[in-house]
Amino acid sequence: MKRGTILFHTNFSYYDGEKGKKLLVILNNQKGNEPFLMAKTTKQPKNKSLSPGCIQKESLFFIEAGKTWFNEDTWIQLFEVYPFTASEVLKDRFNGDLKIVGKLPEQKANEIKNCIKRLIDFPVQYKKMILKY
């Protein structure tokens, strides 16, 4: 699984303790013991810019409906990163909780990477993992 892989998690654990179904996008090209860094997606347009691409001030990346795998307007939420170890990914896939459902074009995945490069509040340790490969 590489940067831009789109996953569907049926039992995703949010930071607030809630669990639910969620589409995730892998942000890095995982190597060695590094985690897979994933961002949630949302289709909820409330108070979000409709400007395609990087929305730096909101730490979002907007993808218009039909331009890639997503058939609805979708925002990748870069303000929260979820690290998954390789063993967690394997366990969730084996249990049927995590499925690969699509892949962003390499150009779009690179646009997200370049967006992260410009984000000020993005965790430095994660930014290094995303930008080095």
N, C-alpha and C positions, 0 to 999 in steps of 0.2 A: 504494500500500500504506500502510495507516494502522495506528495503535496497535491491537493485538488481532488482527492478521493472523497466521494460523498457517501456517508454511512447513515443508516437508519438504526437507532437504538430504541428498543421497545421498553427498556427499564432503566432509563437514564437517571442518574442521581445528580440533581442540581445542588449548588452550593448551600442553598437554604434547607436542604434535607428532603425536599419533595422529590418524587419520582414520576417519570412520565415518558411518553414517546417523543423522540426528537431527531431531526435531521442534523447531522454534524458534518463539518468539512475539515479534513486534515490540512494543517498549515505548514508542516515541515516534511522533509525527507528524512525519516527516522534512521539513525545509524547506531549500532552497538547497543549500549545500555541507555541511550536517550529515550525519553518517552515519546509517544505520538502526541503531538499538540493539536487539540481539536477546538473548534469554535462552533457555537450553536448558530442555527439559522432561525429566522422568523419571517412570516408573511404578513405580520401586523403592521400596517402603514402609519399608525397613530404617531403624529409629531415627528416623522422621519422624512428626510430629504428624498426626492425622487431623481436626484442627479446621479446618473450611472457612474459606477466606479467608487473610488475612495472618498469617503466622507470623514475627513480627518478629525474635525471638531467633535464628532459623535462616536468615533472609533467604530465605524461601520463600513461595510463594502456592499454597495447596491448592485444587484444583477437584475436587469429587466426580464420580464416574462418572455420565454421563447428564445432568448439569446444564447442560452446554454442548456444544460440538463433541466433546469427549473422551468416549469410551465406556468408559474405565477411569479409576480414581483417578489424578490427575496433579498433580505438583508443578512449578511454574515456579521455576527456580533463579535467584533474583535476586542471589545472591552472586558471580556471574560474568556480566559483560556483554560481548557480542561486537559491536564496531562494524563495519559493512559500508558501504563507500562505495557510492554509487548505481551507479558503473561496475562494482564487484565484483558487485553484485546482478544487474545486466543481463547480465554475462558468465556468471555461474553459471546464470541462467535460460536464456540462449541455448544454453549447453552441455548443458542438461537436468539439471543437478545440483540445481537449486532450483525447487521447485514450490509454488504457493499451494494449500493443501489445505483451508483453512477460515478462519473468523473468529469471534472471541469476541463476544458481545453487547456493545454499547457500555457498558452498566452494569458488566459484569465487567471490561472493559478499564480503566474509570475506577477500579474498586476496586483493581486492580493499581497504577495510578498513585498512588492515595492511600496504598497500602502502601509504595511506594518513598519517598514523602514522609517517612514515619516511620523509615526505615532510617538508622541512624547511620553504618555503614561503607560506604555506597553512594557511588561516586565523584561528587564535587560537580559536575564538568563534565557528566557524563551526567544527573545529577538535574536540572540546569538545563534541558537540552534536553527532557527528558520532561515537566517541569512547566509549561513556558511555552506549550504549545499544547494 
